[in-house]
Amino acid sequence: MICLAPPGRKRNLTEGPIIKPLLALSLPIMASSAMQTAYNVADTFWLGRIGAEAVAALSIGWPLIFLLISIAAGLSMAGTTLVSQYTGADEPEKANQMAGQVFILLLVLGVSFAVVGVLVARPLLVLMGTPDDVLPLAVVYAQIIFGGVVLMFGSFIFQSIISGWGDTVTPMKLMLVSVVLNIVLDPVLIFGAGPIPRLGVAGAAIATVFSRGVASIIGFYLLFSGKKGITIRPHDLVPRPREIKRVIQIGVPSAVEQSTLALGFTMMASVVAQFGTVALASYGIGSRLISILSMPAMGFSMAVSIMVGQNLGAGKERRAERVGWLSSGAIMLILTAGGAVSFLLAKPLVSVFIVEEDRAVIELGSRFIKFIGFGMGAFGVRMVLNGVFRGAGDTVTSMAFSILALWGFRIPLAVGLSSSMGTDGIWLGILLSYIITPSIAVLWFRRGKWKEKSISGRGWEPSKRKNPRLEDDDIG
């Protein structure tokens, strides 16, 4: 039985067995990822009741939104890395200070991105080749989400800081509150109820912004009240050049990684859009199902980052490496099984998200899922190893592999193969990128250079731990 530590109590991740705390950390993260996916799944489900155009608007609009908010997600990873390493080094004041620097930096960026996003939404969607029947809906959706992006940033800030300290349960609870609100509001705002008019795609966007905002405000209260292990005080919000520099050193590569991925997803949506609304809707539904399948990998990736960060902060390099190997093997088995199930049930799964009359979308979307099912295990390994690199502070390596997978293999293969194979070429290009990149990542992981980027490695000045601990062999 896996017992989750109480949200307000620090979990020891630097001693004892590995698998039990790995699961204890990753299960709440998986649950949070499931809830995160529930946002888009709920939107896709209800908008699917309207028709393919509404689903297509969400499919092409979301990558554009993700392009900007991914910068927040990337920079917030610096919070997880630094808070986890200073927690492992038993330096709570430094952990609080780093949390404050991440908080103020992301808040300022959030305001800036909200203004930029609203202004550039339409021209970028036009540039992406959005079909004429989809463009007005996609613009409305994107502009509303951008207008509330500051509230959405709050969830990244809270989750990264508290997770780095070792509490993944509280972010899960807040995500649950947010998702329940979104699920309740979606049909009401999309279809109208009583005095509330039918808002369609705009209703889905408003529901997302409002529900995210409620969770963010609660998260801010917990960070400043000190009720969950980390306490951000007013003096922690005063910009400190040295700490900001460290946040940027770790966060910018992750931000570049995330934003480059988002740009790549936008590019992929543009490639698919050339084949029409049916292909775009199929791709959007298939992507939602893939995000569900990959939830275990997301959970393991974040859990591994936390465990590797704390162990390297404590000077336990061998244990950190063991975390990476065990996690990679476990996720390979889990996602291979998930991919097999998705292959067998592809058509029923796609049918959930679209009206029965849109048979072309069901056929094409299920074919996409069957292609991707073969590569899910390898895809999970790359996600876990990227978690290892980020936890060590080696975010440049994580960035490099993510960019290689998408821009080095997936997009070129999808573009090249689609010219002769149509949409099957796009699906095959995605599959090949899932398989090739993890093979290279495993070889790089074995070299061990990533260990030098932590606060106790050569990439950063040694931590002044009061009680340095010896490497232990209790790594079962």
N, C-alpha and C positions, 0 to 999 in steps of 0.2 A: 504493500500500500504506500502511495506517495503522499506525504503530508506537506502541505504548504505552510511555510512559516507565517506567523501572524504579521500583517502588513507593517506594523510599527517596530518590529524586532529585526535586527541585523542577522542575516544568515551567513554562517562560516563557509566560504567557498574555497578556502585555501588548504583545507585538511580533510582527511577522510575519503570515502568513496566519491566517485565522479558522477556515475549515472543517476543516482538518486537526486542530488541537487540540480543536475542538468534538467531532469524531467520536472522537478519542482519549480524551476525558473521558467522552463519553456512552455509548460501547460497553460499558465495564465496568459503568456504571450500569444500562444496559439488561439486561445479563446478571444483575446483582444483582436487578433488578426481576423478571426472568424466574424467578429462584430464589425470590424472595419470593412470587410468584404460585404457584410450585410447591408451597408449603406448603398453600395452600387448594385447589389443583387436586388434589393427592394426597389430601387429606382428603375432598374431594368425590367423587373417583373411588372410593375404598375404601368410603366410607359409602353411595355409590350402590349398592354390591353388597348392602347391607342393605335399603334401600328408601327410598321418598320421605320418610317421617317423619324418618329420620336426616339426610337432606340438608336438609330444612326446618329442623331444629333448628340446623344449622350456619348456614343462611341468615339466620335471625332472631337467632341468638345473637351472630354476629360483629359486626354493626353496634353492638350494645350494648358489646362489648369495645372496639371501635374508638373509641367515644365517650370513653373515659378515656385510652387510650394515645395518642390523637391529640393530647392536650395535650402529651405528651412529644415527639411528632413536631414539633409546632409550635414549642415552645421550642428544640428542637435546631436548628431552622433559623437561629436567632440565632447558633449556633456556626458554621455554614457561612458566614453573611454576614460576621461579624466576623473570623473567622480568615482568610477570603479577602481582605478589605479590608486587614487589617494585613500579610498576606503580600505583597499587591501594593504596599503602602507601604514594604516592606522594614523592618518592625518585628517581628522574630521573638519578642522577649521579650513584647511586648504580645499577640501571637497565643497564646503559651503561657499567659499569664495569663487571657485570655478563655476558653481551652479549660478551664482549671481551674474557673472560675466556672460555666460551663455544666454541667460534670460534677457538681459538688457539689449544684447546684440540682436537677438532674433526679434524682439519686439519692435525695434527701430526698422529692421528690414521688412517686417510685416506691413507696416504702414506704407512704406515705399512701394512695395509690390502690389498693394491693393490699387493704388493710383495708376501704376503702369499697366496692370492687367486689364482694367476697365477700358483704357484707351486703345490698347493694341488688339483686343479680342477679335473684332470684326476683320481688320486687314489681314491678320494672321490666318484666320479661318478661310478667307478667300484665297490666300496664298497656298493653303494646303489643298486646294481643289475641292472644297466641300460642295456636294451637289446642290443645285439651286433650290430643290424642294426641301432641303435639310438646313440650309444656311440660316434662315431667320430663327429657327428653333435653337440651333447651336449657339448663336450669338447671345440670345437671351439667357440661356443656361450658363454660359461662360462668364458673362458680365455680372450676374448675381453672385456666383461663387467668388469671383475676384473681389467684389465689393465687401464680402465678409471674410476675406482671407486672414485678417489679423486674428479673428476668433479661432480659425482653424489652426493657426500657428501655435496657439496655446496648448493644444493636445500634444504636439511634438515636443514642446519645451518640458511639460510636466513628465511625460513618459520617459524621455531620455534621462532626465536628472534622477528621478526616483528609481528607475530601473538600474542605473549605474550603482546606486547605493545597495541594491539587492532586493528591492521590493517590486515585484512584477504583478502582485495581486491588486494593489490599489489602482493602477492604471486600467486593469481589466474591469474593475467595478465601475469606474468612471465611463469607460467605453460602453458598458452595458446600459448605463443611464442614457447616454447619448443615442445609442442604437434604438432603444425602446421608443424614445421621443420621435426619432426619424421614421420608424415603422408606423407609428400612430398617425403622424402628420402627413405622410406621403399620400395615402389615398384621399384624405380630406382636402388637401391643397391641390392635388392633381385633378381630381374629378369634381371638387366642390361639395359643400354640405351646408344646408341652411343658408345663412347670410353670406357664407364664404363662396365666392365665384369659382368656376372651373378655371384653373391656372395652367394646367398641362405641364409642359417641361419646366416652366418657371416655378411651379409649385414644388417640384422635386428639388430644385436648387434652394429654394427658401427653407424647406424642411431640413436640408443638410446643414445650412449655415446656422440656423437657430439651434438645432440639437448639438452641434459642435460647440457653439458659444456657451451653452449652459455647462457642459463638461469642462471647458477651459476655465471658466470663472471659478468653479469649485476647485479645480487643480491649483489655480493661483493662490487661493485661500490656504490650501494645505501646505504649499511651499513656504509661504510667509509666516504661517502660524507655528511651523516646526513640529507638527503633529505626526509626520511620517519620516523622521530620521534626518532629513535635510532641512536646514533653516536658512532662508535667505533674509538677511537683515539689510537695512537701508545702506550701510556702508559697503555691503557686498555689491551693490549696484553702481558704485562709482567706478567708471572705466579705469582699468589698470593696464597700461601698455604692455607689460611683460606677460600678464595672463591672457590678455586679448590676443597677443601674438601667438601664444600657444594654442588657443582655441582655433585661431585661423589656420595655423600650421596643420592641425589635425582635421578641422572642419571643412576647409576649402576643398581639399581633394575629394572628400565625401560629397560635398555640395556639387562639385564638378561631375562626380560620378552620377549622382542622382539626376542632375539637370541634363546631363548628356544622355542618360537613359531616357528621360522624359522626351527630349528632342528626338531621340531615336524612335520612341513609340509614336511620336507625332509623324515622323517620316514613314513608319510602317503603316499608320492609318492612311496616309496619303497614297502609298503604293496600293493598298487595298481599295481605296476610293475610286481608283481608275477603273475598277471592274463593276462599279455601280452600287446602288443602295442595298441590294440583297447581299452582296459580298461584304459591305461595310457592317450591316446588321449582324451577319453571321460571325464576323471577326469580333464584334463587340460582345456577343453572347459567349463565344468561345473563350475570349479573354477573361470574362467573369468566372467561368468554370475553372479555368487554369488557376486563377487567383485562389479559388477554394482549394484546389488540389495542393497548391504550394504552401498552404498555411503551416503545416508542420515544419517546413524548411525555414519559413520566416521566424517561427518560434525558436527553433534550434539556433538559427543564426544570431539572434539577439542574445539568447542565453549563453551561447559560446563567447560572444563579445564580453559579456559581464564576467564570466568565469576566467577567461584568459586575462582580462584586464586586472582583476583582483590578484590572480596568481603571479603575474609578472610584476605587479606592484609589490608583492611580498617576496619577490626574488625566486619564485619556483618555476623555472623555465621548463623543466622536464614534465612537470604536471600539466602545464599549459599546453604543451605539445600533445600530451596524451588526450586531453580534452578534445583537440581537433580531430585526432584519428578516430576515437570512439564515436563522436558525433557524426562524422562523415559516413562511417559504416552503417550507423543506425538509420540515417535519413535516406541512404541509398535503398535499403530494404523497404522502408515505409512508403516512399514515393513510387517505387517500382510497382508495389502492390496497388497503390492508388491509380497509377496509370493504366494498369491492366483492367481494373474495374471500369474506369472511364471509357476505355476502348469498347468493352462489352455493352455498356449502357449509354453510348454516345447519343443516340437519337432520342430516347426518353428524357435525357438530361436537358438537351437543347429545347425540347418541346415545352418544357416548363416555362420558358421565358418569352414565348411568342405565341400569338393566336394561331389556331390550327389552320386557318386559311392561308397563312404564309408558308406553304409547304416548301418553297424553294429555299427559304432561310433555314428551315429545319434540316433539309438534306445537306446543304453546303456547310452549315455549322457543325453537324455531326461528323462530317468528313474531316474538318479541321481538328476536332477533338481526337479522332482516331490516329491522325498523324502524330500529334503532340504526346499522346499517351506513352509512346515508345521511349521518349527521352526524359521523362519526369525524374527518374532516379538520379541520372547524371546532373540534371539541372539543380537538384537539391544539394548535391555535393559542392557545387560551385558556390551556392549561397552560404553554406556552412563555412567553407574556407574563407570566404570574404568576411564572415563574422570574426574568424580568428585574426585576420589581418587588421581589422578595425579595432578589435579589443586590444591589440598590441600597440596601437597608435600608428600602424603602417597603412594609413589610408590611401597612400599613393598606389600601393600594390593592388588594393581592393578596387580602386578606381580603374587601374589599367586593365584588370581582367573583365570588369563590367563593360568597359568601352570596347575591348577586343571582341567580346561575345556579340555585342549588338552591332557595332559599326565595322568590325573586322570581318565578321562572318554572317550574321543574320540578315542585315540589310542588303549587302552585295549579293548574297546567295538568293534572297527572295526576289530582288529585282532581276537578276540574271535568269533564274529558273522560270519566273513567271512569264517571261517573254515567249517561252516555248511551251510551257505547261499550264499557263493560266493560274488560277488560284491554287491549284495543287502545288505549283512551284513555290508559292509563298509559304504554304504550310510545310513543305519539305525543307525550305531554307531555314525556317525556325527550328525544326527538329535537328538538323545538322549542327546548328549553333549550340543547341543544348548539349550535344555529345562531345564536340571537339574541345571547347574551352575548358571544361572541368579536367580533362586529361592533362592539359598544360598546367593548370592550377595545382594539381596534386604534386607534380614534379617540383614546382616552385616551393610549395609548402615544405617538402622534404629538405630543402636547402637550409631552412632555419634562419634566414637573414631577417625575417620579420620580428624576431625577438629583440633585436637591437634598438627598436623604436620606442620602447616603453620608458617610463620615468627612471627605471633602474638599469636601462641599457645604455649603449653608447650614443643613441640618438637624442638623449635628453639628460640633463644633469641628474646624478644619483639622488634618490629620495633620502631624506634624513629621518629614517624610521627609528623610533625609540627602541623597538624590540624586533630586530630583524630575525626571521625564522629560517632555519635550515631547510634544505630540500628534503621532502619526505617521500617515502616509497608507498604510502598508503593511497594508492590511486585506483583502487578497484572500481 
